[in-house]
Amino acid sequence: MSNTGNPGATYNSSGAISSKSKKNLGRVYVWEAPVRIFHWINAISIVLLMLTGIYIGNPFFSPTVPEEAYYSNIMNWVRYIHFFAAFAFTGNLIFRFYWAFKGNQYARPNPLKKNFWKQVVEATKYYLFLPNKKEHSPGHNKLAELTYLIFIGLGSIIMVLTGFYLYLEPQFASVPFEKVAFLFGGDSFSVRSFHHIVAWFFVVFIVIHLYMVIRDDWLNRNGTLSSIFTGYKIEEKHDHNDAGQKPEGEKSE
């Protein structure tokens, strides 16, 4: 029985990788420490931003017992957490852009290459169960890379620009973020709407991301879930080379 996750690997009747295929498998270092650190800072920041952002937009609880304003002013504390998470999110994003040039091959998406878009099409056909020539890679396939560029790249930039606009809005006489409004409709309401809508796109992305990670780990048995902690995946020993990758969609003989 052929495995569609690890090209060339075979399984016995119980569903386990055969001893012959096991000899061809090894640990491949995919996610470097800076990428893993970025991932978890980003994940924690987004969760904090979403939870506090929902409360800021719709305060759904308040203290039932009157007390000193310093202790009962929940909105201020929530806003402080939101701002702190926003600064961490922004700094983390700047570092990830730097690491896209400094990191290994799995940290450097390149949408300027013709093969990138060719593989986006092939990966899309793969997920639609159509005949395809999707190349296997220990890192993200090109469709996943494109998704990350849109949501984690462009989406994050929009959130940072609109977020800092709203944060600095009372002081526009002295800050350049006043011009951000023209990019998103020209007024505070439009900027706030962009900030709100893109935030919910992040929620949708997270749900799909978790599903795909769990799916990949289950079907391919390659340590996708643990790799974000260790950096390593279980792959065929030649998979770390860019050249000679076998298309996943080709039928086995």
Beta strands, then each sheet from edge to edge (+ up, - down):
strand 1: 25-29
strand 2: 232-236
sheet 1: 1+ 2-
end
